[in-house]
């Protein structure tokens, strides 16, 4: 799990691969881990998969 800070708030996300960005957004009540099976497949296809933990 990675973390980035912006405006005094920390945001956590999962990241896998490199290349063009594939931004994976989950809905309520899921988490970024919803995409854990898809992320490696996107990375193998040449994408950088990023799944942020969305705030409710």
N, CA, C and O atoms as a GROMACS GRO file, in nm:
protein
  224
    1UNK      N    1   0.085  -0.117   0.000
    1UNK     CA    2   0.000   0.000   0.000
    1UNK      C    3   0.090   0.123   0.000
    1UNK      O    4   0.187   0.131   0.075
    2UNK      N    5   0.056   0.217  -0.084
    2UNK     CA    6   0.129   0.343  -0.095
    2UNK      C    7   0.047   0.453  -0.029
    2UNK      O    8  -0.072   0.436   0.000
    3UNK      N    9   0.112   0.567  -0.005
    3UNK     CA   10   0.043   0.679   0.058
    3UNK      C   11   0.098   0.810   0.000
    3UNK      O   12   0.218   0.823  -0.023
    4UNK      N   13   0.010   0.905  -0.022
    4UNK     CA   14   0.048   1.038  -0.067
    4UNK      C   15  -0.026   1.139   0.020
    4UNK      O   16  -0.140   1.116   0.059
    5UNK      N   17   0.040   1.251   0.049
    5UNK     CA   18  -0.021   1.357   0.129
    5UNK      C   19  -0.053   1.477   0.041
    5UNK      O   20   0.027   1.516  -0.045
    6UNK      N   21  -0.170   1.535   0.063
    6UNK     CA   22  -0.210   1.656  -0.009
    6UNK      C   23  -0.297   1.740   0.083
    6UNK      O   24  -0.395   1.691   0.139
    7UNK      N   25  -0.262   1.865   0.099
    7UNK     CA   26  -0.338   1.958   0.182
    7UNK      C   27  -0.360   1.906   0.324
    7UNK      O   28  -0.466   1.925   0.382
    8UNK      N   29  -0.258   1.840   0.379
    8UNK     CA   30  -0.266   1.792   0.515
    8UNK      C   31  -0.343   1.663   0.535
    8UNK      O   32  -0.367   1.622   0.649
    9UNK      N   33  -0.383   1.600   0.427
    9UNK     CA   34  -0.458   1.475   0.435
    9UNK      C   35  -0.380   1.364   0.366
    9UNK      O   36  -0.324   1.385   0.258
   10UNK      N   37  -0.375   1.247   0.428
   10UNK     CA   38  -0.307   1.132   0.368
   10UNK      C   39  -0.407   1.048   0.289
   10UNK      O   40  -0.519   1.023   0.334
   11UNK      N   41  -0.364   1.006   0.170
   11UNK     CA   42  -0.446   0.922   0.083
   11UNK      C   43  -0.369   0.794   0.055
   11UNK      O   44  -0.254   0.799   0.011
   12UNK      N   45  -0.431   0.680   0.080
   12UNK     CA   46  -0.368   0.550   0.055
   12UNK      C   47  -0.419   0.492  -0.076
   12UNK      O   48  -0.533   0.517  -0.116
   13UNK      N   49  -0.333   0.414  -0.142
   13UNK     CA   50  -0.372   0.352  -0.268
   13UNK      C   51  -0.287   0.229  -0.295
   13UNK      O   52  -0.180   0.212  -0.237
   14UNK      N   53  -0.336   0.145  -0.382
   14UNK     CA   54  -0.261   0.029  -0.431
   14UNK      C   55  -0.212   0.062  -0.570
   14UNK      O   56  -0.280   0.132  -0.646
   15UNK      N   57  -0.094   0.012  -0.605
   15UNK     CA   58  -0.035   0.043  -0.736
   15UNK      C   59   0.035  -0.081  -0.789
   15UNK      O   60   0.097  -0.156  -0.714
   16UNK      N   61   0.024  -0.102  -0.920
   16UNK     CA   62   0.083  -0.219  -0.982
   16UNK      C   63   0.116  -0.186  -1.127
   16UNK      O   64   0.032  -0.133  -1.199
   17UNK      N   65   0.238  -0.216  -1.171
   17UNK     CA   66   0.276  -0.200  -1.311
   17UNK      C   67   0.327  -0.062  -1.345
   17UNK      O   68   0.343   0.025  -1.259
   18UNK      N   69   0.352  -0.043  -1.475
   18UNK     CA   70   0.398   0.085  -1.528
   18UNK      C   71   0.340   0.102  -1.667
   18UNK      O   72   0.295   0.004  -1.729
   19UNK      N   73   0.340   0.222  -1.716
   19UNK     CA   74   0.281   0.249  -1.847
   19UNK      C   75   0.166   0.347  -1.832
   19UNK      O   76   0.162   0.427  -1.738
   20UNK      N   77   0.072   0.341  -1.926
   20UNK     CA   78  -0.044   0.429  -1.921
   20UNK      C   79  -0.127   0.398  -1.797
   20UNK      O   80  -0.136   0.284  -1.754
   21UNK      N   81  -0.186   0.503  -1.740
   21UNK     CA   82  -0.262   0.491  -1.616
   21UNK      C   83  -0.398   0.425  -1.639
   21UNK      O   84  -0.473   0.462  -1.730
   22UNK      N   85  -0.428   0.328  -1.554
   22UNK     CA   86  -0.562   0.270  -1.544
   22UNK      C   87  -0.608   0.299  -1.401
   22UNK      O   88  -0.560   0.236  -1.307
   23UNK      N   89  -0.698   0.394  -1.386
   23UNK     CA   90  -0.746   0.436  -1.254
   23UNK      C   91  -0.869   0.355  -1.218
   23UNK      O   92  -0.971   0.360  -1.287
   24UNK      N   93  -0.860   0.281  -1.108
   24UNK     CA   94  -0.967   0.190  -1.066
   24UNK      C   95  -1.036   0.248  -0.943
   24UNK      O   96  -0.976   0.255  -0.836
   25UNK      N   97  -1.160   0.288  -0.957
   25UNK     CA   98  -1.236   0.351  -0.849
   25UNK      C   99  -1.344   0.255  -0.800
   25UNK      O  100  -1.424   0.206  -0.878
   26UNK      N  101  -1.346   0.231  -0.670
   26UNK     CA  102  -1.446   0.143  -0.612
   26UNK      C  103  -1.564   0.224  -0.561
   26UNK      O  104  -1.555   0.345  -0.542
   27UNK      N  105  -1.674   0.156  -0.538
   27UNK     CA  106  -1.792   0.219  -0.482
   27UNK      C  107  -1.814   0.175  -0.339
   27UNK      O  108  -1.740   0.092  -0.286
   28UNK      N  109  -1.915   0.231  -0.276
   28UNK     CA  110  -1.949   0.195  -0.138
   28UNK      C  111  -2.019   0.060  -0.139
   28UNK      O  112  -2.105   0.039  -0.224
   29UNK      N  113  -1.989  -0.030  -0.052
   29UNK     CA  114  -1.900  -0.027   0.063
   29UNK      C  115  -1.766  -0.096   0.038
   29UNK      O  116  -1.702  -0.139   0.134
   30UNK      N  117  -1.724  -0.107  -0.086
   30UNK     CA  118  -1.599  -0.176  -0.120
   30UNK      C  119  -1.476  -0.094  -0.084
   30UNK      O  120  -1.487   0.020  -0.038
   31UNK      N  121  -1.357  -0.154  -0.107
   31UNK     CA  122  -1.229  -0.085  -0.087
   31UNK      C  123  -1.145  -0.104  -0.212
   31UNK      O  124  -1.187  -0.170  -0.307
   32UNK      N  125  -1.027  -0.046  -0.212
   32UNK     CA  126  -0.936  -0.061  -0.326
   32UNK      C  127  -0.898  -0.207  -0.349
   32UNK      O  128  -0.862  -0.244  -0.460
   33UNK      N  129  -0.908  -0.289  -0.247
   33UNK     CA  130  -0.875  -0.431  -0.262
   33UNK      C  131  -0.973  -0.504  -0.353
   33UNK      O  132  -0.948  -0.617  -0.394
   34UNK      N  133  -1.084  -0.440  -0.385
   34UNK     CA  134  -1.180  -0.496  -0.480
   34UNK      C  135  -1.111  -0.532  -0.611
   34UNK      O  136  -1.148  -0.628  -0.677
   35UNK      N  137  -1.010  -0.454  -0.648
   35UNK     CA  138  -0.942  -0.467  -0.776
   35UNK      C  139  -0.817  -0.556  -0.770
   35UNK      O  140  -0.744  -0.562  -0.869
   36UNK      N  141  -0.790  -0.623  -0.658
   36UNK     CA  142  -0.665  -0.697  -0.639
   36UNK      C  143  -0.640  -0.805  -0.743
   36UNK      O  144  -0.525  -0.836  -0.773
   37UNK      N  145  -0.746  -0.863  -0.801
   37UNK     CA  146  -0.727  -0.967  -0.902
   37UNK      C  147  -0.708  -0.908  -1.042
   37UNK      O  148  -0.642  -0.968  -1.126
   38UNK      N  149  -0.766  -0.793  -1.066
   38UNK     CA  150  -0.756  -0.728  -1.197
   38UNK      C  151  -0.625  -0.652  -1.215
   38UNK      O  152  -0.573  -0.644  -1.326
   39UNK      N  153  -0.571  -0.596  -1.107
   39UNK     CA  154  -0.452  -0.512  -1.117
   39UNK      C  155  -0.332  -0.583  -1.180
   39UNK      O  156  -0.268  -0.524  -1.267
   40UNK      N  157  -0.297  -0.706  -1.141
   40UNK     CA  158  -0.184  -0.774  -1.205
   40UNK      C  159  -0.208  -0.799  -1.354
   40UNK      O  160  -0.113  -0.796  -1.433
   41UNK      N  161  -0.331  -0.824  -1.392
   41UNK     CA  162  -0.362  -0.846  -1.534
   41UNK      C  163  -0.342  -0.718  -1.614
   41UNK      O  164  -0.290  -0.722  -1.725
   42UNK      N  165  -0.383  -0.606  -1.557
   42UNK     CA  166  -0.361  -0.478  -1.624
   42UNK      C  167  -0.212  -0.447  -1.634
   42UNK      O  168  -0.166  -0.396  -1.737
   43UNK      N  169  -0.136  -0.477  -1.529
   43UNK     CA  170   0.009  -0.455  -1.531
   43UNK      C  171   0.074  -0.540  -1.639
   43UNK      O  172   0.162  -0.492  -1.711
   44UNK      N  173   0.033  -0.665  -1.652
   44UNK     CA  174   0.088  -0.753  -1.756
   44UNK      C  175   0.055  -0.702  -1.896
   44UNK      O  176   0.130  -0.726  -1.990
   45UNK      N  177  -0.056  -0.630  -1.909
   45UNK     CA  178  -0.097  -0.574  -2.037
   45UNK      C  179  -0.028  -0.440  -2.065
   45UNK      O  180  -0.055  -0.378  -2.168
   46UNK      N  181   0.059  -0.395  -1.974
   46UNK     CA  182   0.135  -0.273  -1.996
   46UNK      C  183   0.079  -0.147  -1.933
   46UNK      O  184   0.118  -0.037  -1.970
   47UNK      N  185  -0.012  -0.162  -1.839
   47UNK     CA  186  -0.071  -0.047  -1.772
   47UNK      C  187  -0.016  -0.028  -1.632
   47UNK      O  188   0.038  -0.121  -1.572
   48UNK      N  189  -0.029   0.091  -1.582
   48UNK     CA  190  -0.002   0.122  -1.440
   48UNK      C  191  -0.138   0.131  -1.373
   48UNK      O  192  -0.210   0.230  -1.389
   49UNK      N  193  -0.173   0.029  -1.298
   49UNK     CA  194  -0.303   0.024  -1.232
   49UNK      C  195  -0.292   0.090  -1.094
   49UNK      O  196  -0.207   0.053  -1.014
   50UNK      N  197  -0.378   0.187  -1.069
   50UNK     CA  198  -0.380   0.258  -0.941
   50UNK      C  199  -0.523   0.252  -0.887
   50UNK      O  200  -0.618   0.290  -0.954
   51UNK      N  201  -0.535   0.203  -0.763
   51UNK     CA  202  -0.666   0.192  -0.698
   51UNK      C  203  -0.661   0.265  -0.564
   51UNK      O  204  -0.607   0.212  -0.467
   52UNK      N  205  -0.716   0.387  -0.558
   52UNK     CA  206  -0.716   0.460  -0.431
   52UNK      C  207  -0.824   0.407  -0.336
   52UNK      O  208  -0.927   0.356  -0.379
   53UNK      N  209  -0.796   0.421  -0.207
   53UNK     CA  210  -0.896   0.390  -0.106
   53UNK      C  211  -0.985   0.514  -0.095
   53UNK      O  212  -0.947   0.613  -0.034
   54UNK      N  213  -1.104   0.507  -0.155
   54UNK     CA  214  -1.194   0.621  -0.161
   54UNK      C  215  -1.253   0.649  -0.024
   54UNK      O  216  -1.279   0.557   0.054
   55UNK      N  217  -1.274   0.775   0.004
   55UNK     CA  218  -1.333   0.815   0.132
   55UNK      C  219  -1.484   0.816   0.119
   55UNK      O  220  -1.538   0.854   0.014
   56UNK      N  221  -1.551   0.775   0.224
   56UNK     CA  222  -1.698   0.767   0.223
   56UNK      C  223  -1.758   0.900   0.238
   56UNK      O  224  -1.880   0.912   0.239
   0.00000   0.00000   0.00000
